[in-house]
């Protein structure tokens, strides 16, 4: 009986570790690594002085700062409100809950250009929100604030869908036990709920950050695309390509690649640390 169980335990539904690993590495290399390597190789052939001259120009530096700064701000906003939305969807039952749950995924299916046009219509001077923001001195459309709004819009589903399954699987008896021992709601949240949800929250934050950095379609309509004011790095890459300045485009792309990799690596290290701390 033991031999049968051990023999069954060694079986795999999809056999052939070497074959499947080979397909995995080949697919990853062709689809992901090869295009990235081509960009890096093109930049490496430019020469260090030319590379620094392109990346160090004020217009490029501002576009990079705007893209990464706005993406970071939007991801932080999504982390806070995405957690709240996921909490409400999991912990409460109310009419229309299924509809709201479905609406969360709309930014996934909605074409980015449509999202950009809709945001401009809402936050422009005569829009439903813009007409009330303008008298307060808050201009959203055609400013960096509009870029943050667009990135927040497209990044929110990543946080909600990352946190929601973890909240659904979280044993509420742990909260009841903490309450029975006299713990306050704030203490229970800090010591019981948040450590369990933190790895998933960081995952959603990283996905929202990555999506915001690379977003293009929904931003160019609401950004205004003014150099040194509201011009994002992906748009500057497209401009350089239209000018047939391939060296300039690849230099900016390589810089974005390096910074993005460093930021995502940092987030992944924070995920590992949070899992070890929470004992997961």
LUMMAR-887677 format. One line per 8 residues: their letters; for each residue y, x, z of N, C-alpha, C. Coordinates in steps of 0.001 Angstrom, whole numbers, plus 500000, padded with zeros to 6 digits. Last residue first. Layout:
REM LUMMAR-887677
A = Y X Z Y X Z Y X Z  ...
END
This chain:
REM LUMMAR-887677
XXXXXXXX = 533302 504545 506835 532635 503862 505729 531835 504835 504895  534870 505431 508940 533418 505474 509081 532658 504766 507991  537543 505717 508799 537059 504381 509148 535552 504320 509291  537657 508394 508047 538271 507989 509314 537750 506627 509771  536418 508380 505581 535829 509148 506673 536373 508698 508025  538246 506773 504192 536859 506322 504367 536179 507075 505498  540544 508336 504275 540555 507045 504951 539146 506513 505160  539737 510564 502753 540110 510737 504163 540060 509408 504911
XXXXXXXX = 539335 509348 500281 538205 509999 500961 538500 510158 502442  541980 508493 499783 540890 507526 499874 539706 508120 500630  543323 510913 499618 543665 509994 500702 542588 508928 500879  542153 511819 497265 541917 512557 498514 542264 511699 499725  543250 509932 495511 541797 509977 495726 541437 510747 496993  545951 510645 495643 545532 509323 496109 544031 509297 496382  545814 513210 494509 546281 513042 495881 545844 511696 496450  544992 512528 491947 544129 513361 492782 544518 513234 494246
XXXXXXXX = 547229 511136 491070 545974 510405 491255 544986 511207 492094  549080 513277 490976 549322 512114 491832 548032 511346 492093  547882 515018 489106 548142 515475 490472 548353 514300 491423  547837 513395 486825 546584 513880 487398 546785 514326 488845  550587 513054 486415 549742 511897 486699 548434 512325 487352  551365 515688 485826 551909 515019 487010 551040 513821 487397  549871 516137 483461 549698 516999 484634 550185 516294 485903  550840 514098 481757 549413 514213 482068 549195 515017 483342
XXXXXXXX = 553531 514675 481539 553120 513422 482169 551660 513472 482591  553264 517119 480151 553894 517077 481473 553520 515812 482222  552137 516194 477776 551389 517110 478643 551959 517128 480052  554237 514635 476773 552954 514014 477096 552129 514897 478024  556182 516580 476321 556441 515529 477304 555132 514877 477739  554805 518046 474346 555259 518702 475572 555515 517675 476672  554421 516179 472328 553253 516679 473057 553655 517396 474343  557105 515786 471493 556291 514670 471986 555106 515163 472807
XXXXXXXX = 557897 518349 470644 558590 517697 471744 557771 516569 472348  556089 518712 468542 556079 519623 469681 556757 518994 470895  556814 516727 466755 555522 516624 467430 555427 517574 468621  559133 515219 465557 559189 516330 466504 557910 516299 467355  559551 513093 463946 558585 514096 463503 558668 515371 464338  560927 511071 465052 561743 512163 464516 560879 513284 463932  558858 509607 466046 559586 509047 464901 560501 510083 464263  558226 511288 468197 557275 511138 467094 557952 510562 465856
XXXXXXXX = 560468 510894 469807 560210 512234 469262 559206 512167 468106  560088 508182 470430 561285 508613 469689 561060 509986 469052  557730 508308 471915 557747 507581 470643 558942 507996 469796  558725 509757 474120 557637 510319 473302 557613 509639 471941  560539 507931 475123 561050 509191 474580 559987 509886 473735  558773 505985 476048 559669 505671 474940 560223 506938 474311  557510 507392 478163 556732 506951 476996 557605 506594 475799  559841 507806 479913 559205 508917 479198 558333 508454 478031
XXXXXXXX = 562600 505467 479561 561368 505946 480182 560723 507018 479309  565963 505051 480129 564995 505460 479107 563771 506064 479787  568314 504400 481448 567162 503496 481530 566124 503792 480455  569843 506915 481497 570088 505775 482386 568821 504936 482544  569344 508821 479603 569852 509281 480908 570210 508140 481861  569674 506409 477007 569352 507775 477442 570083 508148 478725  568639 503137 477434 569835 503971 477336 569496 505373 477821  566893 500902 477388 566579 502129 476657 567807 503000 476417
XXXXXXXX = 566643 498347 478380 567896 498699 477718 567803 499998 476958  564448 497237 479717 565041 498487 480198 566420 498757 479617  563237 495049 478626 564109 494805 479774 564855 496061 480222  561785 496100 476498 562644 494935 476272 563646 494747 477397  560267 498183 477465 561318 498502 476494 562244 497319 476243  558307 497075 479154 559481 497744 479720 560600 497890 478705  556097 496075 477918 556884 495135 478719 558179 495748 479221  555147 498449 476530 555558 497223 475850 556456 496319 476654
XXXXXXXX = 554514 500529 478481 555517 500683 477426 556055 499332 476942  552971 502334 481144 553410 501071 480545 554542 501298 479543  552112 504559 482536 551836 504494 481102 552333 503239 480414  552952 504012 485137 553372 505252 484475 553206 505158 482965  551648 501591 485722 553100 501636 485618 553595 502869 484882  548974 502392 485846 549392 501428 484822 550900 501466 484638  549085 504115 488047 548699 504628 486735 549142 503691 485617  549821 502273 490071 550659 503435 489763 550359 503966 488367
XXXXXXXX = 547657 500531 490076 548987 500017 489747 549930 501157 489370  545663 502352 490862 545566 501672 489564 546921 501123 489131  546598 503093 493409 546431 504110 492363 546368 503471 490983  546521 500596 494731 547786 501321 494588 547698 502344 493460  543771 500076 494693 544686 499211 493963 546036 499864 493732  542997 502224 496372 542481 502111 495006 543392 501237 494154  544306 501584 498717 544685 502812 498017 544183 502803 496582  542875 499286 499342 544313 499194 499098 544818 500421 498362
XXXXXXXX = 540354 500335 499812 540547 499438 498671 542018 499298 498328  540951 501873 502152 540437 502505 500917 540626 501631 499681  542017 499754 503967 542844 500843 503439 542256 501522 502201  540380 497951 505187 540930 497571 503887 541648 498735 503209  539705 499097 507597 538625 498681 506702 539124 498400 505292  542222 499548 508803 541358 500689 508440 540232 500320 507482  543123 496754 509065 543761 497687 508135 542888 498901 507817  541400 495556 511071 541482 495073 509687 541983 496155 508742
XXXXXXXX = 541500 497197 513456 540266 496600 512942 540365 496294 511454  544009 498236 514117 542821 498991 514487 541525 498456 513894  546021 496484 513150 546151 497936 512985 544832 498663 513170  545063 493927 513878 545324 494253 512482 545342 495758 512270  544901 494161 516653 543692 493871 515874 543880 494225 514412  547597 494560 517255 546636 495633 517544 545354 495427 516749  548642 492063 516469 549100 493291 515839 548131 494443 516042  547304 490335 518203 547094 490223 516765 547519 491494 516036
XXXXXXXX = 545908 492141 521059 546902 491308 520390 546607 491253 518890  542878 491980 522902 543723 492668 521919 544700 491686 521285  541035 490918 524688 542442 490888 525050 543362 491589 524076  538496 490625 523916 538758 491747 524822 540242 491863 525170  538656 488612 522082 538017 488308 523367 538244 489413 524392  539783 490003 519935 540588 489001 520632 539996 488668 522003  537604 491570 519182 538830 492220 519642 539712 491242 520421  535847 489542 518403 535497 490411 519524 536728 491110 520085
XXXXXXXX = 537227 488497 516240 536984 487647 517397 536625 488478 518621  537111 490693 514519 538417 490224 514996 538255 489355 516239  534371 490763 514127 535042 491925 514708 536415 491540 515257  533865 488405 512859 533429 488516 514247 534022 489742 514933  534529 488655 510253 535566 488149 511146 535143 488179 512609  533769 491243 508218 533175 490390 509244 534259 489945 510231  534700 491311 504876 535037 491759 506227 534533 490754 507253  534374 490308 502378 533190 490854 503037 533453 491305 504467
XXXXXXXX = 536954 489565 501692 535911 488541 501704 534668 489015 502456  538263 492010 501722 538613 491006 502727 537550 489920 502822  537061 493118 499459 536870 493749 500765 537203 492773 501888  537953 491482 497337 536530 491523 497699 536273 492132 499072  540888 492006 497517 540286 490691 497750 538792 490759 498082  541662 494548 496723 541621 494222 498150 540823 492954 498418  541544 494531 493943 540894 495610 494680 540690 495244 496145  543029 492351 493155 541597 492363 492816 540853 493518 493485
XXXXXXXX = 545576 493141 494104 544926 491922 494593 543429 491971 494350  546103 495475 492621 546018 495526 494083 545254 494320 494611  546095 494518 489991 545207 495614 490369 545030 495680 491886  548114 492547 489842 546699 492153 489826 545746 493263 490249  550585 494155 489922 550141 493340 491049 548661 492961 490992  551430 495440 487585 550567 496160 488521 549999 495325 489639  553182 493938 486088 551901 494285 485456 550938 494982 486427  555300 493600 487949 554633 492459 487333 553250 492829 486794
XXXXXXXX = 556156 496177 488446 555589 495385 489538 554792 494213 488990  557191 496847 485957 556024 497569 486458 555358 496828 487613  559383 495054 485883 558321 494970 484881 557057 495675 485350  560872 495981 488091 560381 494601 488061 559231 494465 487073  561503 498564 487258 560666 498385 488448 560080 496973 488472  563164 497908 485096 561934 498666 484864 560976 498499 486043  565283 496672 486381 564442 495890 485486 563124 496580 485184  566383 498887 487631 565788 497819 488442 564880 496937 487596
XXXXXXXX = 567505 500372 485518 566253 500839 486155 565593 499790 487043  568553 497752 483183 568816 498746 484220 567482 499273 484749  568221 495445 481693 568805 496624 481062 569253 497678 482076  568416 493115 484354 568115 493393 482950 568897 494604 482460  569723 493217 486926 568318 493574 486738 568014 493961 485295  572338 493758 488979 572019 493609 487569 570603 494121 487334  574097 492524 491519 572744 493017 491228 572441 492721 489767  576382 491322 492402 576466 492723 492002 575120 493346 491700
XXXXXXXX = 576231 488677 492788 576008 489511 493975 576097 490999 493653  576476 487610 490252 577621 487502 491172 577469 488338 492434  573771 488332 489303 574976 488969 488780 576183 488822 489713  571935 486600 490495 571987 487994 490920 573280 488678 490490  572198 484191 489233 572499 484242 490659 572586 485675 491184  571474 484757 486666 572779 484121 486874 573181 484081 488342  568864 485761 486908 569975 486667 486643 571332 486059 486914  567163 483563 487174 567407 484440 488321 568656 485291 488121
XXXXXXXX = 567496 482245 484679 567340 481478 485928 567591 482301 487177  570046 484041 482710 568700 483603 483045 568641 482856 484366  572360 485209 481906 572329 483747 481877 570955 483191 482237  571721 487931 482170 572924 487394 482819 572912 485875 482908  568125 488121 482680 569383 488394 481966 570539 487668 482644  565739 487431 483858 566667 488270 484629 567929 488644 483873  564391 485781 482009 564539 485360 483407 565663 486112 484099  564403 487112 479589 564935 485756 479633 565205 485301 481068
XXXXXXXX = 563117 489465 480377 564514 489523 479936 565149 488138 480017  560567 488438 480897 561346 489026 481987 562819 489137 481622  559802 487654 478316 559930 486652 479373 560766 487190 480532  559679 490132 477011 560650 489126 476553 560881 488074 477633  557574 491309 478486 558906 491901 478472 559969 490914 478057  555413 489593 477894 555868 489740 479274 557281 490311 479325  555208 490085 475173 555554 488736 475624 556071 488788 477056  554422 492737 475243 555696 492391 474607 556157 491004 475041
XXXXXXXX = 551909 492587 476444 553016 493216 477169 554369 492891 476561  550086 489542 476450 550600 490708 475705 551844 491270 476377  548085 488661 479209 549345 488429 478505 549765 489671 477730  545890 489484 480666 545668 488869 479360 546936 488714 478544  546935 490639 482987 545875 491334 482258 545769 490816 480823  548777 488769 483976 549285 490028 483407 548230 490843 482673  546866 486751 484925 547644 486563 483698 548230 487863 483147  545542 486878 487315 545021 487694 486211 545826 487564 484933
XXXXXXXX = 546805 485049 488961 546909 486475 489295 546495 487345 488115  546000 482569 488119 547296 483050 487636 547451 484550 487900  543657 482175 489582 543558 482449 488145 544854 483021 487587  544709 481686 492101 543794 482811 491931 543645 483179 490458  546112 479350 491590 546855 480567 491929 545988 481797 491734  543899 477679 491168 544876 477888 490094 545675 479164 490342  542634 477722 493619 541927 478252 492451 542890 478527 491294  544593 476444 495223 544212 477840 495477 543519 478463 494260
XXXXXXXX = 545301 473820 495110 545835 474708 494079 545455 476165 494250  545311 473213 498590 545288 472670 497224 545952 473626 496232  543655 475777 500516 544765 474868 500297 544697 474356 498864  542451 477974 502869 542034 477001 501864 543133 475957 501724  542691 481460 503655 543180 480086 503752 542645 479251 502601  541734 484047 503247 541679 483496 504593 542097 482029 504697  542046 484684 500493 540747 484822 501159 540684 484015 502454  544680 484228 499761 543615 483672 498932 542257 483700 499632
XXXXXXXX = 546049 485698 501739 546205 484244 501666 545062 483618 500877  545227 488325 501070 544959 487769 502393 545025 486239 502374  546280 488649 498504 544835 488673 498690 544440 488054 500036  549019 488557 499172 548441 487552 498277 546931 487492 498447  549224 490845 500820 549542 489515 501353 548932 488411 500488  548534 492878 498991 547719 492665 500187 547961 491270 500762  550666 492586 497217 549300 492355 496753 548341 492128 497905  552807 493354 498772 552685 491940 498423 551315 491612 497846
XXXXXXXX = 552143 496145 499128 552512 495254 500236 552236 493799 499880  551517 497108 496588 550580 497319 497693 550869 496361 498842  553782 496496 495086 552534 495793 494806 551534 495947 495947  555536 498375 496209 555817 496939 496342 554546 496129 496112  554230 500702 495350 554399 500443 496778 554692 498963 497035  554455 500406 492580 553122 500422 493194 553198 500171 494698  557246 500575 492257 556551 499337 491914 555166 499275 492558  557681 503250 493066 558316 502147 493794 557601 500827 493520
XXXXXXXX = 556147 504574 491097 555818 504725 492517 556422 503586 493338  557505 503816 488777 556095 503456 488942 555671 503557 490397  560016 504966 489239 559898 503510 489150 558454 503064 489336  559243 507700 489232 559889 507101 490394 559776 505588 490395  558146 508039 486669 557307 508234 487850 557929 507617 489098  560376 507307 485019 559038 506742 484832 558201 506852 486095  562528 508850 486018 562595 507389 486013 561205 506774 485899  561634 511461 485587 561961 511016 486941 561976 509491 487023
XXXXXXXX = 561408 511394 482788 560224 511627 483620 560465 511136 485052  564085 510972 482079 563070 509998 481678 561793 510151 482501  565280 513283 483145 565654 511962 483650 564608 510914 483294  564035 515289 481629 563869 515254 483088 564210 513885 483648  564985 514643 479056 563558 514584 479373 563323 514483 480869  567753 515031 479358 567237 513729 478919 565764 513577 479273  567990 517758 480131 568397 516665 481036 567823 515307 480644  565103 519806 479467 566346 519193 479012 566705 518016 479919
XXXXXXXX = 562640 520841 480187 563765 521045 481089 565080 520460 480623  560956 520359 478056 560740 519609 479294 561942 519703 480229  562094 522167 476150 561930 520735 475865 561846 519933 477160  562101 524633 477429 563345 524128 476845 563260 522627 476581  559420 524956 478067 560393 524784 479151 561698 524202 478619  558413 525307 475453 557936 524214 476304 558943 523918 477414  559672 527633 474604 559939 526376 473910 559533 525180 474761  558534 529433 476458 559986 529236 476413 560346 527926 475724
XXXXXXXX = 555760 529361 475914 556273 528908 477202 557769 528611 477158  554379 527990 472964 555078 529081 473622 555781 528554 474863  552815 526156 471604 554255 526166 471392 554916 527436 471896  550152 525911 472179 550515 526719 471022 552007 526821 470786  550039 524125 474280 549803 525538 474569 550203 526435 473409  550367 521692 472972 551451 522199 473812 551294 523686 474095  547888 521518 471727 549107 521535 470896 550289 522075 471700  546244 521429 473970 546144 522554 473039 547383 522653 472156
XXXXXXXX = 546951 518973 475098 547206 520210 475845 547191 521419 474912  546059 517271 473053 547469 517271 473450 547821 518567 474165  543328 517860 473039 544118 518104 471827 545607 518155 472154  542557 516999 475541 542486 518430 475243 543308 518771 474004  542850 514259 475197 543701 514955 476166 543711 516460 475902  540840 513756 473246 542268 513533 472937 543208 514253 473902  538536 514686 474837 538916 515294 473560 540371 515004 473181  538298 513040 477136 538651 514452 477266 539134 515066 475949
XXXXXXXX = 537783 510323 476116 538828 510669 477077 539254 512132 476968  535871 510098 474055 536881 509058 474219 538059 509524 475074  534275 512422 474211 534856 512005 472935 536032 511057 473144  533543 512624 476961 534181 513738 476259 534899 513299 474996  532361 510175 477523 533553 510582 478249 534297 511686 477518  530160 510341 475778 531147 509272 475619 532453 509641 476301  528864 512574 476859 529317 512577 475467 530398 511529 475238  528264 511732 479455 529158 512872 479258 529697 512925 477830
XXXXXXXX = 526548 509558 478810 527747 509372 479624 528756 510496 479385  524473 510738 477365 525317 509731 476728 526632 509548 477482  523491 512379 479467 524005 512962 478233 524905 512003 477476  522641 510491 481304 523724 511401 481670 524334 512047 480432  520573 509325 479818 521730 508514 480191 522909 509390 480603  518852 511570 479569 519388 510888 478386 520654 510115 478737  518275 512285 482241 518870 513247 481317 519518 512578 480119  517078 509974 483293 518346 510456 483837 519032 511403 482856
XXXXXXXX = 515193 507671 482491 515712 508785 481715 517057 509259 482183  515265 504021 482687 514721 505367 482932 515423 506420 482102  516530 501476 484263 516866 502204 483030 516413 503645 483230  515163 500994 486633 515253 499935 485637 515598 500518 484270  512861 503354 487869 514242 503011 487559 514247 501927 486491  510655 504125 490574 510931 503608 489243 512408 503294 489097  510232 504775 493169 510661 505857 492290 510981 505392 490878  509271 502449 494305 510603 502903 494695 511141 503995 493806
XXXXXXXX = 506710 502331 493297 507672 501352 492825 509103 501788 493134  505605 504422 494736 505630 504512 493282 506639 503538 492702  505871 503437 497299 506592 504654 496933 506682 504807 495427  504211 501196 497134 505639 501026 497433 506441 502250 497029  501774 502435 496612 502328 501490 495629 503827 501319 495843  501470 503941 498906 501581 504639 497627 502165 503734 496554  501207 501924 500808 502345 502837 500867 502557 503546 499543  498800 500821 500000 500000 500000 500000 501256 500860 500000
END
